[in-house]
Amino acid sequence: MEFLTGVLQKKTLEITELMQTGMEGRTVVVNGAVHTIRDMGTIAFLVLRKRDGLLQCVYEEKEADFSLKDLKEADTIEAEGVVALSERAPGGIEIRLRSVRILSEPAEPMPIPIAKSKMNVSLETRLDLRPISLRNVRERARFRIQEGIVRGFRQFLTQQGFTEIHTPKIGSKGAEGGANIFKMDYFHRPAVLAQSPQFYKQMMVGVFDRVFETAPVFRAEKHNTRRHLNEYTSLDFEMGYIDGFEEVMAMETGVLQCMMATLRAEYGRELDLMGITLPDADRIPAVRFEEAKRLVSEKYDRPIRNPYDLEPEEESLIGRYFQEEYGADFVFVTHYPSRKRPFYAMDDPEDPACTLSFDCLFKGMEITTGGQRIHDYPMLLEKIAKRGMTTEGMEAYLMAFKHGMPPHGGLGIGLERLTMQLTGDDNVRETTLFPRDLSRLEP
């Protein structure tokens, strides 16, 4: 009988281990996928793709006990060789190959040139071949950066006393209302896919005071734009015992600062590869909705067409205005009209036509919606009735308020949009592992 006592220590080394001081001249074992082979005649460069990046190996026929002809692109191998310093190699090191063991071989050649720094293929082709196109190190870097964003979000909120929760994605009623709901049959009962975790995270404020979640949400919107998806990842938090919605904005400011610090400290390789300069989140301006509209209308001579919402062009101009006037990449737009916010949004006591809510724009695109919520049970019922809504399907949600809830507020950040604006990509599908839109259900 055998007993497992923890992670098995393997003989193969990773790039970070190979780069440690004192490794030069040592014989090591490495593994990886053959990313590319460059045969120079007398020698050949065999580049392995590994989780930490690319590892250059050097093949010389007289030094190796195998033939280069035995290897091809996309083979996965285990190789033994000697560590050598090389200024021209990725990471400043390379492996002088001695022997190779082939672990697996591809059944077909690569359909696209993944070894190129930028693949000259269309977005649709890259999405159709997503499991392959993501093997390109630049394509892959987007999602390492996205990982860093989520790590910063989770790390900061945990430090601030938030509890991570996991809420259901199948429910009886949508949290946002409207027609953009995916309906489904749930054992012969009508059900919907969650538009957001809103109801549940509010309910859990009554349990843990501060909660957060990173999870998918679903919107049955018939959009086919560069900024919309039908399934995306939302970074949500909700916090109790607030004195005003400004506390929620301040918490998001801290979140963004931690995200950028995490990326700066631990994802420098990916940032350099993508050519990204991180934005400054130290001071984020806040402007009222009506004032933001007026400012861009006057400066850029654009008439105000919709007094109740921001059009994409207006968001872009607001971002441009605050970049030009204050050098700010982020801006909070506050006090959105009540008619454009959900029923649970707290109206401004000084002007009930407005809500104590906000959007956060990043480089001219909305990435966050948040604000203070109604916590008073009679006030909540009054708002529902005023909207001509029914409480059917909201019994569990209302139960929490019936038995007392603290003043609270929260927000949701669109992960893919935030990543898109950070990486400078033009389409949110670029920063979605496997996008779901009007026409795409695979892969």
Secondary structure as the mmCIF struct_conf table of DSSP 4:
data_model
#
loop_
_struct_conf.conf_type_id
_struct_conf.id
_struct_conf.beg_label_comp_id
_struct_conf.beg_label_asym_id
_struct_conf.beg_label_seq_id
_struct_conf.end_label_comp_id
_struct_conf.end_label_asym_id
_struct_conf.end_label_seq_id
BEND BEND1 GLY A 6 GLY A 6
HELX_LH_PP_P HELX_LH_PP_P1 VAL A 7 LYS A 10
BEND BEND2 LYS A 11 LYS A 11
STRN STRN1 THR A 12 THR A 12
HELX_RH_AL_P HELX_RH_AL_P1 ILE A 15 LEU A 18
TURN_TY1_P TURN_TY1_P1 MET A 19 MET A 19
BEND BEND3 GLN A 20 GLN A 20
TURN_TY1_P TURN_TY1_P2 THR A 21 GLY A 22
TURN_TY1_P TURN_TY1_P3 GLU A 24 GLY A 25
STRN STRN2 THR A 27 ASP A 39
BEND BEND4 GLY A 41 THR A 42
STRN STRN3 ILE A 43 LYS A 50
TURN_TY1_P TURN_TY1_P4 ARG A 51 ASP A 52
STRN STRN4 GLY A 53 GLU A 60
TURN_TY1_P TURN_TY1_P5 GLU A 61 GLU A 63
BEND BEND5 ASP A 65 PHE A 66
HELX_RH_3T_P HELX_RH_3T_P1 LEU A 68 ASP A 70
TURN_TY1_P TURN_TY1_P6 GLU A 73 ALA A 74
STRN STRN5 THR A 76 LEU A 85
TURN_TY1_P TURN_TY1_P7 GLU A 87 ARG A 88
BEND BEND6 ALA A 89 ALA A 89
HELX_RH_3T_P HELX_RH_3T_P2 PRO A 90 GLY A 92
STRN STRN6 ILE A 93 SER A 104
BEND BEND7 ALA A 107 GLU A 108
BEND BEND8 PRO A 111 ILE A 112
TURN_TY1_P TURN_TY1_P8 ILE A 114 ALA A 115
BEND BEND9 LYS A 116 LYS A 118
BEND BEND10 VAL A 121 VAL A 121
HELX_RH_AL_P HELX_RH_AL_P2 LEU A 123 ASP A 128
TURN_TY1_P TURN_TY1_P9 LEU A 129 LEU A 129
HELX_RH_AL_P HELX_RH_AL_P3 ARG A 130 SER A 133
TURN_TY1_P TURN_TY1_P10 LEU A 134 ARG A 135
BEND BEND11 ASN A 136 ASN A 136
HELX_RH_AL_P HELX_RH_AL_P4 VAL A 137 GLN A 159
TURN_TY1_P TURN_TY1_P11 GLN A 160 GLY A 161
STRN STRN7 THR A 163 GLU A 164
BEND BEND12 LYS A 169 LYS A 169
STRN STRN8 ILE A 170 GLY A 171
BEND BEND13 SER A 172 LYS A 173
BEND BEND14 ALA A 175 GLU A 176
BEND BEND15 GLY A 178 ALA A 179
STRN STRN9 LYS A 183 TYR A 186
TURN_TY1_P TURN_TY1_P12 PHE A 187 HIS A 188
STRN STRN10 ARG A 189 LEU A 193
BEND BEND16 GLN A 195 GLN A 195
BEND BEND17 PRO A 197 PRO A 197
HELX_RH_AL_P HELX_RH_AL_P5 GLN A 198 PHE A 208
BEND BEND18 ASP A 209 ASP A 209
STRN STRN11 ARG A 210 PHE A 218
BEND BEND19 THR A 225 THR A 225
TURN_TY1_P TURN_TY1_P13 ARG A 226 ARG A 227
BEND BEND20 ASN A 230 ASN A 230
STRN STRN12 GLU A 231 GLY A 240
BEND BEND21 TYR A 241 TYR A 241
BEND BEND22 ASP A 243 GLY A 244
TURN_TY1_P TURN_TY1_P14 PHE A 245 PHE A 245
HELX_RH_AL_P HELX_RH_AL_P6 GLU A 246 GLU A 266
HELX_RH_AL_P HELX_RH_AL_P7 GLY A 268 MET A 274
TURN_TY1_P TURN_TY1_P15 GLY A 275 GLY A 275
HELX_LH_PP_P HELX_LH_PP_P2 ILE A 276 ASP A 280
BEND BEND23 ASP A 282 ARG A 283
STRN STRN13 ALA A 286 ARG A 288
HELX_RH_AL_P HELX_RH_AL_P8 PHE A 289 TYR A 300
TURN_TY1_P TURN_TY1_P16 ASP A 301 ASP A 301
TURN_TY1_P TURN_TY1_P17 PRO A 307 TYR A 308
BEND BEND24 ASP A 309 ASP A 309
HELX_RH_AL_P HELX_RH_AL_P9 PRO A 312 TYR A 326
BEND BEND25 ASP A 329 ASP A 329
STRN STRN14 PHE A 330 THR A 334
STRN STRN15 PRO A 337 PRO A 337
HELX_RH_3T_P HELX_RH_3T_P3 SER A 338 LYS A 340
BEND BEND26 ARG A 341 ARG A 341
TURN_TY1_P TURN_TY1_P18 PHE A 343 TYR A 344
STRN STRN16 ALA A 345 ALA A 345
HELX_LH_PP_P HELX_LH_PP_P3 MET A 346 MET A 346
STRN STRN17 ASP A 347 ASP A 348
TURN_TY1_P TURN_TY1_P19 PRO A 349 GLU A 350
STRN STRN18 ASP A 351 THR A 355
BEND BEND27 LEU A 356 LEU A 356
STRN STRN19 SER A 357 PHE A 362
TURN_TY1_P TURN_TY1_P20 LYS A 363 GLY A 364
STRN STRN20 MET A 365 GLN A 372
STRN STRN21 ARG A 373 ARG A 373
HELX_RH_AL_P HELX_RH_AL_P10 TYR A 377 LYS A 386
TURN_TY1_P TURN_TY1_P21 ARG A 387 GLY A 388
TURN_TY1_P TURN_TY1_P22 GLU A 392 GLY A 393
HELX_RH_AL_P HELX_RH_AL_P11 GLU A 395 LYS A 402
TURN_TY1_P TURN_TY1_P23 HIS A 403 HIS A 403
STRN STRN22 HIS A 408 GLY A 414
HELX_RH_AL_P HELX_RH_AL_P12 LEU A 415 THR A 423
TURN_TY1_P TURN_TY1_P24 GLY A 424 GLY A 424
BEND BEND28 ASP A 426 ASP A 426
HELX_RH_3T_P HELX_RH_3T_P4 VAL A 428 THR A 431
BEND BEND29 LEU A 433 PHE A 434
STRN STRN23 ASP A 437 ASP A 437
TURN_TY1_P TURN_TY1_P25 LEU A 438 SER A 439
STRN STRN24 ARG A 440 ARG A 440
#
